[in-house]
């Protein structure tokens, strides 16, 4: 019999009875009990089933119902994740040289969008949680007028390469858009008012990467949706939190009389960009899952999420008693004034000793059959869903209690392995930019050993995944700080996306 490695791996995962506290949000299929999405429904654009690229029938009707449910004027179904929605905004609404204001701690999708569109970034630095170093909000205290009115690509000197010629200074283009990130992967939804003020002052649209906030429209106890807070466009990775199949997502547009100049054409231009980017053979299973989720959440979403938050609050209360663990709760919001926490996310951090988060994740899978959503140097993230199996909470409590005991008894327990300031500055460091991501993407490059790359202009993205926030992107200088961050994460067990060599033994740099 021929080997079928992926199929066999999936079967092994299912047969192991793993309790998956991770995305997608359909509870390992339990959300589809009443409406099974079976393979006989995997069809194509036959008469009566409409066409995603020119919808006039049931797809159009489903998208309109979604727009009404989420508070949008128009909604587009996405079958290639939130990534394609973000990239469609850039490709449809920006031209080469246009500037966009966005967090440096954005998802890698935004950097790909700059390659596609030729947009030039102006970065806003993050506020980082002191213990883990994770970006949890926007540091407006570090933002000067020049960040909004000038490009970050300037006449930089690359100290490690004397022969490299710096990029020529160009007159700053006017700001063309703002892209906010809300909530973070860890569930912190910051105040959008500063973003809205800048967008209104510059007369540009405010877009929001709301990939992890698809449920916000259906529960008053969750953060307020960005569309209600004045955003012109919102992208949601629906599969991350809703009962939706992986890759299914939505792009919502708000069109009003007070919109910035040019936004009235947004629907047509974004539709054209999606036609270029999305497959001409979209999955009807993905689209149907979006339609089913919307209907279910309109019917009982508030009740579903109220129960989920109550479960999360109870678990957080119990696990906070464990010695050595820090459970993120409302106190974390003091770092980001005006923010709100999505309480369905269970974030556990500790002072790293012998056990890293990556080791702890493997231990929980091996010993307890529990799979976390995300691991880091000294933390684990679990996602609670309304569709989790009965008994999930009790098993998680027992497993984390056992993990605490294991950590307490492990060699090196109590030692702070976060390397002080370097760890807390992990995502806060902004490497100098010599050219734009698009220019770097198409520039001549060569492969060098990693040890020779420090001080050079990088030609590849280096991105720990998850959470998908690049430490350095093409066109930026590989600084000593980035190299140290890569070493810290690599020693802990991080996996990398972006480089052709995922081991980072070699890396691409731009030719001098």
C-alpha positions in Angstrom: 0.0 0.0 0.0 1.3 3.4 -1.0 2.1 5.8 1.9 -0.2 8.7 2.6 1.7 10.6 5.2 -0.6 13.6 5.6 -3.7 11.5 5.7 -2.1 9.1 8.1 -1.0 12.0 10.4 -4.6 13.4 10.5 -6.0 10.0 11.3 -3.4 9.6 14.1 -4.4 13.0 15.5 -8.1 12.0 15.5 -7.5 8.6 16.9 -5.4 9.9 19.8 -8.5 11.8 21.0 -6.5 15.1 21.4 -8.4 17.9 23.2 -7.7 20.8 20.8 -7.8 24.2 22.5 -6.8 25.9 19.3 -8.2 27.2 16.1 -10.4 26.6 14.1 -13.3 27.6 16.3 -15.7 24.8 15.4 -14.7 22.6 18.3 -13.1 19.8 16.1 -16.3 19.6 14.1 -18.9 19.6 16.9 -20.3 22.9 15.7 -21.5 21.2 12.5 -23.5 18.4 14.2 -26.8 19.8 13.0 -25.6 20.8 9.5 -22.8 18.4 8.5 -20.4 19.7 5.9 -19.8 16.5 4.0 -17.7 15.9 1.0 -20.6 15.4 -1.3 -21.2 19.1 -0.9 -17.7 19.9 -2.3 -19.0 21.1 -5.6 -18.2 23.8 -8.1 -20.0 26.7 -9.9 -22.9 24.7 -11.3 -26.2 26.4 -12.2 -28.0 27.5 -9.0 -25.0 27.7 -6.8 -23.7 31.2 -7.9 -20.1 32.4 -8.5 -18.0 34.0 -5.8 -16.4 36.3 -8.4 -19.7 37.5 -9.9 -22.3 36.7 -7.3 -26.0 37.3 -8.1 -27.7 34.4 -6.3 -27.2 32.5 -3.0 -23.6 33.7 -2.5 -24.7 37.3 -2.9 -27.6 36.7 -0.5 -25.3 35.1 2.1 -22.8 37.9 1.9 -25.6 40.5 2.3 -26.9 38.7 5.3 -23.4 38.6 6.8 -23.0 42.4 6.1 -26.2 43.0 8.1 -25.2 40.8 10.9 -21.7 42.3 11.3 -22.8 45.9 10.8 -21.2 46.4 7.4 -22.5 47.9 4.2 -20.8 45.2 2.1 -19.2 41.9 3.0 -16.9 39.7 0.9 -16.4 36.0 1.6 -12.7 35.1 1.6 -11.5 31.5 1.0 -7.8 32.2 1.5 -7.9 33.5 5.1 -7.7 37.0 6.5 -4.4 37.3 4.6 -6.1 37.8 1.2 -8.4 40.4 2.7 -5.6 42.5 4.0 -3.7 42.2 0.7 -6.8 43.1 -1.3 -7.1 46.3 0.6 -3.6 47.2 -0.2 -3.7 46.1 -3.8 -7.1 47.6 -4.5 -6.7 50.9 -2.8 -2.9 51.8 -2.8 -0.4 52.4 -5.5 3.4 52.2 -5.4 4.8 54.8 -3.1 1.6 55.4 -1.1 2.3 55.4 2.6 0.4 53.4 5.2 0.6 53.8 9.0 0.6 50.5 10.7 2.0 48.7 13.8 5.5 47.2 13.4 4.0 44.2 15.2 1.5 43.5 12.4 0.9 40.0 11.0 3.2 39.0 8.2 0.2 39.4 5.8 0.6 43.1 6.0 4.2 42.9 4.8 3.2 40.7 1.9 0.6 43.3 1.1 3.3 45.9 0.8 5.2 43.7 -1.6 2.1 43.3 -3.8 1.1 47.0 -3.7 4.4 48.8 -3.4 3.1 50.7 -0.4 5.6 52.3 1.9 5.3 51.7 5.7 5.4 54.1 8.5 5.6 52.0 11.6 4.1 52.6 15.0 6.1 50.8 17.8 4.3 48.5 20.2 3.8 48.4 23.9 5.3 45.1 25.1 4.2 43.2 28.2 7.3 43.4 30.5 7.5 39.7 31.4 7.1 37.9 28.0 8.1 40.8 25.7 4.9 40.2 23.7 3.4 43.2 21.8 0.0 44.0 23.3 -0.8 47.5 22.0 0.3 50.6 20.3 2.8 52.9 22.0 1.5 56.3 21.0 3.9 58.0 23.4 6.7 57.1 21.0 4.9 58.5 18.0 6.0 61.9 16.7 4.4 64.1 14.0 7.1 62.8 11.6 5.9 59.2 11.9 2.6 60.3 10.5 3.9 62.9 7.9 7.1 61.2 6.8 8.2 57.9 5.5 10.4 55.6 7.6 12.6 54.7 4.7 15.4 57.3 5.0 19.1 57.9 4.2 20.4 55.2 6.5 24.0 54.1 7.1 24.7 50.4 7.4 27.5 50.2 9.8 28.6 46.6 9.1 28.9 47.0 5.4 31.0 50.0 4.5 30.6 49.5 0.7 26.8 49.4 0.7 25.2 52.5 -0.7 22.4 53.9 1.4 19.0 54.5 -0.2 18.4 57.9 -1.5 16.1 60.1 0.5 12.8 60.6 -1.3 10.2 63.3 -0.5 7.6 61.8 1.8 4.4 60.9 0.1 1.1 61.8 1.8 -0.4 59.2 4.1 -2.9 57.1 2.2 -4.3 54.7 4.8 -4.1 53.5 8.4 -4.1 49.8 9.3 -4.7 49.0 13.0 -4.3 45.6 14.7 -7.2 44.9 17.1 -7.3 42.6 18.9 -3.8 41.1 19.4 -3.3 37.4 19.2 -3.5 37.4 23.0 -7.0 39.0 23.0 -6.2 42.6 23.9 -8.4 45.1 22.0 -6.9 48.6 22.2 -8.7 51.9 22.0 -9.2 52.8 18.4 -9.6 56.5 19.1 -6.0 57.5 18.4 -6.1 55.7 15.0 -9.4 57.3 14.2 -8.1 60.8 15.0 -5.1 60.4 12.7 -7.2 58.9 9.9 -9.7 61.7 10.1 -7.0 64.4 10.3 -5.2 63.0 7.3 -8.5 62.2 5.5 -7.6 58.6 4.9 -9.4 55.3 5.5 -9.0 53.4 8.8 -8.6 49.6 8.2 -8.5 47.1 11.0 -7.0 43.7 11.1 -9.6 42.1 13.3 -8.5 38.6 12.4 -9.1 37.3 16.0 -12.3 39.4 16.6 -14.9 37.6 14.5 -17.1 37.0 17.6 -17.2 40.6 18.8 -20.4 41.5 16.9 -22.3 38.8 18.7 -21.6 39.4 22.4 -21.9 42.6 24.5 -19.4 41.2 26.9 -16.7 41.0 24.2 -14.9 44.1 22.9 -16.8 46.4 20.6 -16.4 45.6 16.9 -14.1 47.9 15.0 -16.9 48.7 12.5 -18.9 50.3 15.3 -15.8 52.3 16.3 -15.5 54.0 12.9 -13.4 51.7 10.8 -13.9 51.8 7.0 -12.8 48.2 6.5 -12.4 45.3 8.8 -10.8 41.9 8.0 -11.7 38.9 10.1 -10.1 35.5 10.1 -13.5 33.9 10.9 -12.0 30.4 11.3 -9.9 31.6 14.2 -12.8 32.0 16.6 -16.1 31.2 14.9 -17.5 27.8 13.9 -16.0 28.0 10.5 -13.7 25.9 8.4 -10.0 26.8 8.2 -9.2 29.5 5.6 -12.7 30.9 5.6 -12.7 34.6 6.4 -14.6 37.8 5.7 -13.8 41.4 4.6 -16.3 44.0 5.7 -16.7 47.5 4.3 -18.5 50.5 5.7 -19.5 53.2 3.2 -20.8 56.5 4.6 -21.2 60.2 3.8 -18.3 61.0 6.1 -15.8 58.7 4.4 -12.5 60.0 3.2 -12.0 61.1 -0.4 -11.8 58.1 -2.8 -13.4 55.6 -0.5 -16.6 55.6 -2.4 -14.8 53.6 -5.1 -13.6 51.1 -2.5 -16.1 48.4 -3.2 -15.3 48.2 -6.9 -11.6 48.4 -6.5 -11.4 45.8 -3.7 -13.7 43.5 -5.6 -11.3 43.7 -8.6 -8.3 43.0 -6.3 -10.1 39.9 -4.8 -10.8 38.7 -8.3 -7.1 38.8 -9.1 -6.0 37.2 -5.8 -8.6 34.6 -4.9 -8.9 31.2 -6.6 -11.3 30.8 -9.4 -12.3 27.5 -7.9 -13.5 28.6 -4.3 -14.5 25.9 -1.9 -18.3 25.8 -1.4 -17.7 24.1 2.0 -15.7 27.1 3.2 -18.3 29.5 2.0 -21.2 27.5 3.4 -19.4 27.3 6.8 -19.4 31.2 6.9 -23.1 31.2 6.1 -23.9 28.6 8.8 -21.8 30.4 11.4 -23.5 33.7 10.8 -27.0 32.2 11.1 -26.1 30.3 14.3 -24.5 33.3 15.9 -27.4 35.6 15.1 -29.7 33.1 16.8 -27.7 32.4 20.0 -24.3 34.0 19.8 -24.6 36.1 22.9 -25.6 33.0 25.0 -22.8 30.9 23.5 -20.1 33.4 24.3 -21.5 34.3 27.7 -21.1 30.6 28.7 -17.6 30.5 27.2 -16.4 33.6 29.1 -17.9 32.2 32.3 -15.9 29.0 31.8 -12.7 31.0 31.1 -13.2 33.2 34.1 -13.6 30.1 36.3 -10.5 28.4 34.9 -8.5 31.6 35.3 -9.6 31.9 38.9 -8.6 28.3 39.7 -5.3 28.3 37.8 -4.2 31.6 39.3 -3.7 29.7 42.6 -0.9 27.6 41.1 2.6 28.7 42.3 4.9 30.1 39.6 2.1 30.7 37.0 0.8 34.1 35.9 -2.6 34.0 34.3 -3.3 37.1 32.2 -6.4 38.9 33.3 -7.8 42.4 33.6 -4.6 43.6 35.3 -2.8 43.3 32.0 -4.8 46.1 30.6 -3.0 48.6 32.8 -0.2 48.4 30.2 -2.5 49.6 27.5 -4.9 52.2 28.8 -8.4 52.1 27.3 -8.1 48.5 26.1 -10.5 45.6 26.6 -9.7 41.9 27.1 -11.2 39.0 25.2 -11.6 36.8 28.2 -12.1 33.6 26.2 -8.3 33.4 25.7 -6.4 31.7 28.4 -2.8 33.0 28.6 -0.4 31.4 31.0 3.1 32.7 31.6 5.9 31.8 34.0 9.5 32.6 34.7 11.3 30.3 32.3 13.6 27.7 33.8 14.2 24.2 32.4 10.7 24.2 30.7 10.1 26.5 27.8 6.6 27.0 26.5 7.5 24.8 23.6 8.6 22.0 25.9 5.5 22.5 28.0 3.3 22.2 25.0 4.9 19.0 24.0 4.6 17.6 27.5 0.8 18.5 27.7 0.3 16.7 24.3 2.2 13.6 25.3 1.0 13.3 28.9 -2.5 14.6 28.8 -3.6 14.7 25.1 -4.1 18.5 25.2 -3.0 20.7 22.4 -2.4 24.4 23.0 -3.0 27.1 20.4 0.4 28.8 20.8 3.7 28.3 22.7 6.4 30.9 23.3 9.6 31.1 25.3 7.8 31.2 28.6 4.1 31.0 27.9 1.2 29.0 26.5 -2.1 30.2 25.0 -5.3 28.2 25.0 -8.4 29.2 23.1 -11.8 28.3 24.6 -14.7 27.8 22.2 -18.4 27.5 22.7 -18.1 24.1 21.0 -15.5 22.5 23.3 -16.3 18.9 24.3 -17.8 18.3 27.8 -15.1 17.8 30.4 -12.6 19.9 28.6 -12.3 22.4 31.4 -11.7 19.8 34.1 -9.1 18.1 32.0 -7.3 21.3 31.3 -7.3 22.3 35.0 -5.8 18.9 35.9 -3.2 19.0 33.2 -2.0 22.6 34.0 -1.9 21.7 37.7 0.3 18.7 36.8 2.4 21.0 34.6 2.9 23.4 37.5 4.2 20.5 39.6 6.4 19.4 36.9 7.9 22.9 36.4 8.4 23.3 40.2 10.4 20.0 40.3 12.4 20.5 37.1 16.2 21.4 37.2 16.7 25.2 37.0 13.2 26.0 38.2 12.9 29.5 39.6 15.7 30.8 37.4 14.8 33.6 35.1 15.7 32.4 31.6 14.2 35.4 29.8 17.6 37.2 29.5 16.3 40.4 31.0 16.1 43.5 28.8 16.7 41.5 25.6 13.7 39.4 26.1 11.4 42.3 27.1 12.5 44.2 23.9 12.0 41.2 21.6 9.3 42.7 19.4 9.9 46.3 20.3 13.1 46.6 18.3 12.6 48.4 14.9 15.4 47.5 12.6 16.5 50.3 10.2 14.9 50.2 6.8 17.1 50.8 3.8 14.4 50.1 1.1 10.8 49.2 0.9 9.6 45.5 1.2 8.7 45.5 -2.5 12.1 46.9 -3.6 13.8 44.3 -1.4 11.6 41.5 -2.8 12.7 42.2 -6.4 16.3 43.2 -5.6 19.3 41.0 -6.5 20.3 38.9 -3.6 22.7 36.2 -2.5 22.7 33.4 0.1 25.3 33.7 2.9 25.9 31.7 6.1 23.8 33.1 9.0 27.0 34.1 10.9 27.9 36.5 8.1 24.6 38.2 7.7 24.6 40.6 10.7 24.7 44.2 9.6 23.5 43.3 6.1 20.2 44.2 4.5 18.0 41.2 4.7 16.3 39.7 1.6 13.9 37.4 3.5 11.4 37.7 6.2 12.3 36.1 9.5 9.0 35.3 11.3 8.4 33.1 14.4 5.1 31.3 13.7 2.8 31.6 15.5 2.3 34.5 16.2 3.3 35.5 12.7 5.0 38.8 13.7 8.2 39.3 11.7 11.4 40.1 13.6 12.8 41.5 10.4 11.4 42.0 6.9 13.1 42.4 3.5 14.7 45.7 3.2 15.7 46.0 6.9 19.1 45.7 8.5 19.8 42.4 10.3 20.9 44.1 13.6 22.6 42.6 16.6 19.3 42.9 18.5 17.5 40.8 15.9 20.2 38.2 15.9 19.9 38.0 19.6 16.1 37.6 19.4 16.5 34.9 16.8 19.0 33.1 19.0 16.7 33.3 22.1 13.7 32.0 20.2 15.7 29.3 18.4 17.1 28.0 21.6 13.5 27.8 23.0 12.3 25.8 20.0 10.6 28.3 17.8 9.7 27.5 14.2 10.3 30.0 11.4 8.4 31.2 8.4 9.8 33.3 5.6 13.3 32.1 5.0 14.0 29.5 2.3 16.2 27.7 4.8 13.9 27.3 7.9 16.9 26.2 9.9 18.5 29.6 9.5 21.9 28.1 8.7 21.8 30.4 5.7 19.9 33.5 4.8 19.4 35.8 1.8 20.8 39.3 1.8 20.6 42.0 -0.8 23.6 42.5 -3.1 25.6 45.5 -2.3 
